[in-house]
Amino acid sequence: MLSFLGVKYSENLISKATVVIVIIMTKDIVCGGDVTEEGCDWTAEFNGKKYYFDVAGCQTSFEMNPGHYITHPHPNYK
């Protein structure tokens, strides 16, 4: 039995089917860097929204002044 994102698949099914792996990417609001949401080590929540960061320093900067980054996100943040 194999598991991906919490869904279990039998090995027979996988050997007879094409498996599509979806990687959800987002941008770091502080530096604009690419971040993979799944397994991201640096996250923060603000006003009910979860933000993802590519390094611990960006998470720390955001947590120190989230209002600044919400109103002035990095230009690459979309």
A tleap script that builds the chain and sets N, CA, C and O, in Angstrom:
source leaprc.protein.ff14SB
mol = sequence {
  NMET LEU SER PHE LEU GLY VAL LYS TYR SER
  GLU ASN LEU ILE SER LYS ALA THR VAL VAL
  ILE VAL ILE ILE MET THR LYS ASP ILE VAL
  CYS GLY GLY ASP VAL THR GLU GLU GLY CYS
  ASP TRP THR ALA GLU PHE ASN GLY LYS LYS
  TYR TYR PHE ASP VAL ALA GLY CYS GLN THR
  SER PHE GLU MET ASN PRO GLY HIE TYR ILE
  THR HIE PRO HIE PRO ASN TYR CLYS
}
set mol.1.N position { 0.850 -1.168 0.000 }
set mol.1.CA position { 0.000 0.000 0.000 }
set mol.1.C position { 0.900 1.238 0.000 }
set mol.1.O position { 1.803 1.352 0.829 }
set mol.2.N position { 0.656 2.148 -0.919 }
set mol.2.CA position { 1.396 3.399 -1.001 }
set mol.2.C position { 0.477 4.547 -0.602 }
set mol.2.O position { -0.737 4.468 -0.790 }
set mol.3.N position { 1.050 5.607 -0.053 }
set mol.3.CA position { 0.254 6.748 0.391 }
set mol.3.C position { 0.845 8.026 -0.170 }
set mol.3.O position { 2.064 8.197 -0.196 }
set mol.4.N position { -0.024 8.928 -0.621 }
set mol.4.CA position { 0.393 10.238 -1.091 }
set mol.4.C position { -0.640 11.251 -0.650 }
set mol.4.O position { -1.822 11.114 -0.966 }
set mol.5.N position { -0.206 12.269 0.081 }
set mol.5.CA position { -1.097 13.314 0.598 }
set mol.5.C position { -2.275 12.726 1.361 }
set mol.5.O position { -3.400 13.214 1.256 }
set mol.6.N position { -2.010 11.676 2.128 }
set mol.6.CA position { -3.031 11.083 2.971 }
set mol.6.C position { -3.955 10.112 2.267 }
set mol.6.O position { -4.831 9.533 2.909 }
set mol.7.N position { -3.789 9.912 0.952 }
set mol.7.CA position { -4.630 8.978 0.199 }
set mol.7.C position { -3.825 7.705 -0.020 }
set mol.7.O position { -2.679 7.757 -0.467 }
set mol.8.N position { -4.428 6.563 0.297 }
set mol.8.CA position { -3.732 5.287 0.128 }
set mol.8.C position { -4.106 4.653 -1.206 }
set mol.8.O position { -5.273 4.642 -1.600 }
set mol.9.N position { -3.100 4.128 -1.892 }
set mol.9.CA position { -3.284 3.483 -3.192 }
set mol.9.C position { -2.694 2.084 -3.132 }
set mol.9.O position { -1.626 1.875 -2.557 }
set mol.10.N position { -3.405 1.118 -3.734 }
set mol.10.CA position { -2.846 -0.226 -3.784 }
set mol.10.C position { -1.759 -0.253 -4.846 }
set mol.10.O position { -1.827 0.490 -5.825 }
set mol.11.N position { -0.765 -1.097 -4.662 }
set mol.11.CA position { 0.326 -1.192 -5.628 }
set mol.11.C position { -0.176 -1.688 -6.981 }
set mol.11.O position { 0.379 -1.316 -8.015 }
set mol.12.N position { -1.217 -2.523 -6.990 }
set mol.12.CA position { -1.792 -2.981 -8.261 }
set mol.12.C position { -2.355 -1.813 -9.047 }
set mol.12.O position { -2.148 -1.724 -10.257 }
set mol.13.N position { -3.056 -0.924 -8.383 }
set mol.13.CA position { -3.643 0.232 -9.047 }
set mol.13.C position { -2.551 1.111 -9.646 }
set mol.13.O position { -2.680 1.593 -10.771 }
set mol.14.N position { -1.487 1.314 -8.894 }
set mol.14.CA position { -0.420 2.178 -9.371 }
set mol.14.C position { 0.302 1.553 -10.552 }
set mol.14.O position { 0.703 2.269 -11.469 }
set mol.15.N position { 0.477 0.251 -10.556 }
set mol.15.CA position { 1.177 -0.374 -11.667 }
set mol.15.C position { 0.340 -0.354 -12.941 }
set mol.15.O position { 0.888 -0.521 -14.031 }
set mol.16.N position { -0.961 -0.155 -12.835 }
set mol.16.CA position { -1.835 -0.161 -14.010 }
set mol.16.C position { -2.371 1.219 -14.361 }
set mol.16.O position { -3.187 1.345 -15.274 }
set mol.17.N position { -1.938 2.240 -13.668 }
set mol.17.CA position { -2.492 3.572 -13.900 }
set mol.17.C position { -1.375 4.605 -13.933 }
set mol.17.O position { -0.270 4.370 -13.444 }
set mol.18.N position { -1.679 5.713 -14.500 }
set mol.18.CA position { -0.765 6.838 -14.479 }
set mol.18.C position { -1.049 7.638 -13.217 }
set mol.18.O position { -2.193 8.003 -12.946 }
set mol.19.N position { -0.025 7.900 -12.467 }
set mol.19.CA position { -0.173 8.663 -11.237 }
set mol.19.C position { 0.279 10.099 -11.508 }
set mol.19.O position { 1.381 10.338 -12.002 }
set mol.20.N position { -0.573 11.022 -11.180 }
set mol.20.CA position { -0.242 12.425 -11.344 }
set mol.20.C position { 0.052 13.006 -9.971 }
set mol.20.O position { -0.775 12.932 -9.062 }
set mol.21.N position { 1.222 13.577 -9.833 }
set mol.21.CA position { 1.604 14.196 -8.570 }
set mol.21.C position { 1.490 15.704 -8.742 }
set mol.21.O position { 2.081 16.291 -9.648 }
set mol.22.N position { 0.725 16.308 -7.862 }
set mol.22.CA position { 0.523 17.750 -7.914 }
set mol.22.C position { 1.299 18.381 -6.769 }
set mol.22.O position { 1.114 18.021 -5.607 }
set mol.23.N position { 2.151 19.306 -7.100 }
set mol.23.CA position { 2.911 20.034 -6.092 }
set mol.23.C position { 2.376 21.459 -6.070 }
set mol.23.O position { 2.429 22.174 -7.071 }
set mol.24.N position { 1.866 21.853 -4.928 }
set mol.24.CA position { 1.281 23.183 -4.805 }
set mol.24.C position { 2.382 24.156 -4.400 }
set mol.24.O position { 2.991 24.040 -3.337 }
set mol.25.N position { 2.613 25.121 -5.289 }
set mol.25.CA position { 3.635 26.133 -5.045 }
set mol.25.C position { 2.968 27.464 -4.718 }
set mol.25.O position { 1.861 27.754 -5.173 }
set mol.26.N position { 3.651 28.242 -3.940 }
set mol.26.CA position { 3.198 29.592 -3.624 }
set mol.26.C position { 4.440 30.467 -3.540 }
set mol.26.O position { 5.556 29.995 -3.757 }
set mol.27.N position { 4.246 31.721 -3.230 }
set mol.27.CA position { 5.355 32.662 -3.087 }
set mol.27.C position { 5.485 33.105 -1.637 }
set mol.27.O position { 4.497 33.190 -0.909 }
set mol.28.N position { 6.697 33.380 -1.237 }
set mol.28.CA position { 7.002 33.940 0.077 }
set mol.28.C position { 6.657 35.426 0.019 }
set mol.28.O position { 7.196 36.152 -0.816 }
set mol.29.N position { 5.761 35.888 0.898 }
set mol.29.CA position { 5.307 37.277 0.896 }
set mol.29.C position { 6.435 38.253 1.247 }
set mol.29.O position { 6.377 39.423 0.869 }
set mol.30.N position { 7.462 37.781 1.970 }
set mol.30.CA position { 8.549 38.653 2.410 }
set mol.30.C position { 9.588 38.858 1.311 }
set mol.30.O position { 9.942 39.996 1.000 }
set mol.31.N position { 10.084 37.757 0.713 }
set mol.31.CA position { 11.172 37.873 -0.268 }
set mol.31.C position { 10.759 37.526 -1.693 }
set mol.31.O position { 11.527 37.748 -2.629 }
set mol.32.N position { 9.548 36.980 -1.868 }
set mol.32.CA position { 9.077 36.638 -3.205 }
set mol.32.C position { 9.583 35.305 -3.718 }
set mol.32.O position { 9.334 34.958 -4.873 }
set mol.33.N position { 10.288 34.548 -2.886 }
set mol.33.CA position { 10.829 33.258 -3.300 }
set mol.33.C position { 9.746 32.199 -3.471 }
set mol.33.O position { 8.656 32.320 -2.913 }
set mol.34.N position { 10.054 31.164 -4.245 }
set mol.34.CA position { 9.135 30.040 -4.450 }
set mol.34.C position { 9.123 29.141 -3.225 }
set mol.34.O position { 10.166 28.865 -2.633 }
set mol.35.N position { 7.924 28.685 -2.851 }
set mol.35.CA position { 7.755 27.830 -1.682 }
set mol.35.C position { 6.814 26.689 -2.038 }
set mol.35.O position { 5.780 26.908 -2.669 }
set mol.36.N position { 7.169 25.471 -1.635 }
set mol.36.CA position { 6.280 24.323 -1.757 }
set mol.36.C position { 5.458 24.245 -0.473 }
set mol.36.O position { 6.016 24.156 0.620 }
set mol.37.N position { 4.133 24.278 -0.608 }
set mol.37.CA position { 3.275 24.263 0.582 }
set mol.37.C position { 3.405 22.967 1.371 }
set mol.37.O position { 3.507 23.004 2.597 }
set mol.38.N position { 3.403 21.826 0.695 }
set mol.38.CA position { 3.456 20.528 1.360 }
set mol.38.C position { 4.796 20.371 2.084 }
set mol.38.O position { 5.856 20.412 1.460 }
set mol.39.N position { 4.738 20.193 3.385 }
set mol.39.CA position { 5.944 19.953 4.169 }
set mol.39.C position { 6.771 21.196 4.450 }
set mol.39.O position { 7.905 21.085 4.917 }
set mol.40.N position { 6.235 22.371 4.178 }
set mol.40.CA position { 6.970 23.609 4.428 }
set mol.40.C position { 7.238 23.753 5.938 }
set mol.40.O position { 6.327 23.609 6.754 }
set mol.41.N position { 8.479 24.034 6.288 }
set mol.41.CA position { 8.871 24.149 7.695 }
set mol.41.C position { 8.539 25.498 8.304 }
set mol.41.O position { 8.456 25.615 9.526 }
set mol.42.N position { 8.347 26.525 7.476 }
set mol.42.CA position { 8.167 27.884 7.983 }
set mol.42.C position { 6.827 28.443 7.530 }
set mol.42.O position { 6.651 28.787 6.362 }
set mol.43.N position { 5.885 28.531 8.464 }
set mol.43.CA position { 4.558 29.054 8.166 }
set mol.43.C position { 4.112 29.991 9.287 }
set mol.43.O position { 4.638 29.957 10.399 }
set mol.44.N position { 3.133 30.822 8.963 }
set mol.44.CA position { 2.523 31.692 9.967 }
set mol.44.C position { 1.090 31.946 9.530 }
set mol.44.O position { 0.783 31.942 8.338 }
set mol.45.N position { 0.224 32.165 10.497 }
set mol.45.CA position { -1.161 32.517 10.194 }
set mol.45.C position { -1.415 33.946 10.643 }
set mol.45.O position { -0.947 34.383 11.694 }
set mol.46.N position { -2.166 34.658 9.821 }
set mol.46.CA position { -2.537 36.031 10.143 }
set mol.46.C position { -3.921 36.286 9.583 }
set mol.46.O position { -4.162 36.074 8.395 }
set mol.47.N position { -4.834 36.739 10.432 }
set mol.47.CA position { -6.227 37.006 10.031 }
set mol.47.C position { -6.862 35.815 9.304 }
set mol.47.O position { -7.606 35.992 8.339 }
set mol.48.N position { -6.562 34.602 9.777 }
set mol.48.CA position { -7.172 33.403 9.218 }
set mol.48.C position { -6.546 32.887 7.938 }
set mol.48.O position { -7.032 31.907 7.374 }
set mol.49.N position { -5.482 33.519 7.460 }
set mol.49.CA position { -4.807 33.056 6.243 }
set mol.49.C position { -3.433 32.508 6.604 }
set mol.49.O position { -2.727 33.070 7.442 }
set mol.50.N position { -3.065 31.407 5.963 }
set mol.50.CA position { -1.766 30.784 6.214 }
set mol.50.C position { -0.762 31.280 5.176 }
set mol.50.O position { -1.041 31.293 3.977 }
set mol.51.N position { 0.403 31.683 5.656 }
set mol.51.CA position { 1.491 32.149 4.796 }
set mol.51.C position { 2.654 31.170 4.899 }
set mol.51.O position { 2.902 30.593 5.958 }
set mol.52.N position { 3.366 30.988 3.787 }
set mol.52.CA position { 4.469 30.043 3.696 }
set mol.52.C position { 5.747 30.818 3.377 }
set mol.52.O position { 5.726 31.787 2.619 }
set mol.53.N position { 6.868 30.372 3.974 }
set mol.53.CA position { 8.136 31.080 3.818 }
set mol.53.C position { 9.229 30.103 3.393 }
set mol.53.O position { 9.217 28.931 3.769 }
set mol.54.N position { 10.182 30.615 2.594 }
set mol.54.CA position { 11.241 29.729 2.105 }
set mol.54.C position { 12.398 29.591 3.082 }
set mol.54.O position { 13.182 28.648 2.968 }
set mol.55.N position { 12.527 30.501 4.037 }
set mol.55.CA position { 13.562 30.400 5.074 }
set mol.55.C position { 13.003 30.926 6.399 }
set mol.55.O position { 12.015 31.660 6.419 }
set mol.56.N position { 13.641 30.545 7.487 }
set mol.56.CA position { 13.180 30.950 8.822 }
set mol.56.C position { 13.225 32.462 9.008 }
set mol.56.O position { 12.374 33.023 9.697 }
set mol.57.N position { 14.206 33.130 8.403 }
set mol.57.CA position { 14.332 34.575 8.557 }
set mol.57.C position { 13.128 35.325 8.000 }
set mol.57.O position { 12.707 36.335 8.565 }
set mol.58.N position { 12.579 34.838 6.902 }
set mol.58.CA position { 11.388 35.472 6.333 }
set mol.58.C position { 10.188 35.281 7.255 }
set mol.58.O position { 9.389 36.200 7.435 }
set mol.59.N position { 10.059 34.103 7.833 }
set mol.59.CA position { 8.974 33.856 8.776 }
set mol.59.C position { 9.105 34.791 9.982 }
set mol.59.O position { 8.114 35.378 10.415 }
set mol.60.N position { 10.299 34.932 10.520 }
set mol.60.CA position { 10.533 35.799 11.668 }
set mol.60.C position { 10.195 37.251 11.332 }
set mol.60.O position { 9.537 37.933 12.118 }
set mol.61.N position { 10.642 37.724 10.170 }
set mol.61.CA position { 10.349 39.102 9.753 }
set mol.61.C position { 8.850 39.324 9.667 }
set mol.61.O position { 8.340 40.341 10.137 }
set mol.62.N position { 8.145 38.376 9.067 }
set mol.62.CA position { 6.692 38.490 8.939 }
set mol.62.C position { 6.029 38.521 10.309 }
set mol.62.O position { 5.161 39.358 10.558 }
set mol.63.N position { 6.424 37.631 11.188 }
set mol.63.CA position { 5.802 37.554 12.514 }
set mol.63.C position { 6.066 38.804 13.347 }
set mol.63.O position { 5.257 39.145 14.210 }
set mol.64.N position { 7.174 39.490 13.108 }
set mol.64.CA position { 7.485 40.712 13.838 }
set mol.64.C position { 6.614 41.885 13.372 }
set mol.64.O position { 6.333 42.795 14.152 }
set mol.65.N position { 6.186 41.865 12.098 }
set mol.65.CA position { 5.409 42.983 11.566 }
set mol.65.C position { 4.524 42.517 10.406 }
set mol.65.O position { 4.734 42.939 9.269 }
set mol.66.N position { 3.538 41.654 10.675 }
set mol.66.CA position { 2.721 41.117 9.582 }
set mol.66.C position { 1.948 42.193 8.816 }
set mol.66.O position { 1.762 42.076 7.605 }
set mol.67.N position { 1.506 43.219 9.501 }
set mol.67.CA position { 0.751 44.273 8.832 }
set mol.67.C position { 1.536 44.940 7.724 }
set mol.67.O position { 0.972 45.299 6.690 }
set mol.68.N position { 2.832 45.111 7.926 }
set mol.68.CA position { 3.680 45.713 6.893 }
set mol.68.C position { 3.695 44.847 5.635 }
set mol.68.O position { 3.532 45.354 4.525 }
set mol.69.N position { 3.890 43.550 5.813 }
set mol.69.CA position { 3.992 42.666 4.647 }
set mol.69.C position { 2.642 42.442 3.963 }
set mol.69.O position { 2.592 42.186 2.760 }
set mol.70.N position { 1.549 42.538 4.725 }
set mol.70.CA position { 0.226 42.416 4.116 }
set mol.70.C position { -0.036 43.626 3.222 }
set mol.70.O position { -0.593 43.485 2.133 }
set mol.71.N position { 0.360 44.801 3.672 }
set mol.71.CA position { 0.117 46.018 2.889 }
set mol.71.C position { 1.223 46.310 1.881 }
set mol.71.O position { 1.003 47.043 0.916 }
set mol.72.N position { 2.411 45.744 2.094 }
set mol.72.CA position { 3.546 45.956 1.189 }
set mol.72.C position { 4.229 44.624 0.885 }
set mol.72.O position { 5.394 44.446 1.242 }
set mol.73.N position { 3.543 43.691 0.238 }
set mol.73.CA position { 4.172 42.400 -0.067 }
set mol.73.C position { 5.291 42.579 -1.102 }
set mol.73.O position { 5.337 43.577 -1.822 }
set mol.74.N position { 6.163 41.618 -1.155 }
set mol.74.CA position { 7.232 41.627 -2.176 }
set mol.74.C position { 6.575 41.689 -3.553 }
set mol.74.O position { 5.527 41.075 -3.753 }
set mol.75.N position { 7.161 42.412 -4.508 }
set mol.75.CA position { 6.567 42.534 -5.850 }
set mol.75.C position { 6.302 41.194 -6.560 }
set mol.75.O position { 5.391 41.102 -7.383 }
set mol.76.N position { 7.089 40.163 -6.246 }
set mol.76.CA position { 6.882 38.844 -6.874 }
set mol.76.C position { 5.775 38.030 -6.204 }
set mol.76.O position { 5.384 36.979 -6.711 }
set mol.77.N position { 5.269 38.514 -5.063 }
set mol.77.CA position { 4.219 37.785 -4.343 }
set mol.77.C position { 2.890 37.967 -5.059 }
set mol.77.O position { 2.446 39.085 -5.318 }
set mol.78.N position { 2.260 36.818 -5.377 }
set mol.78.CA position { 0.967 36.867 -6.077 }
set mol.78.C position { -0.006 35.968 -5.402 }
set mol.78.O position { -1.154 35.864 -5.835 }
savepdb mol mol.pdb
quit
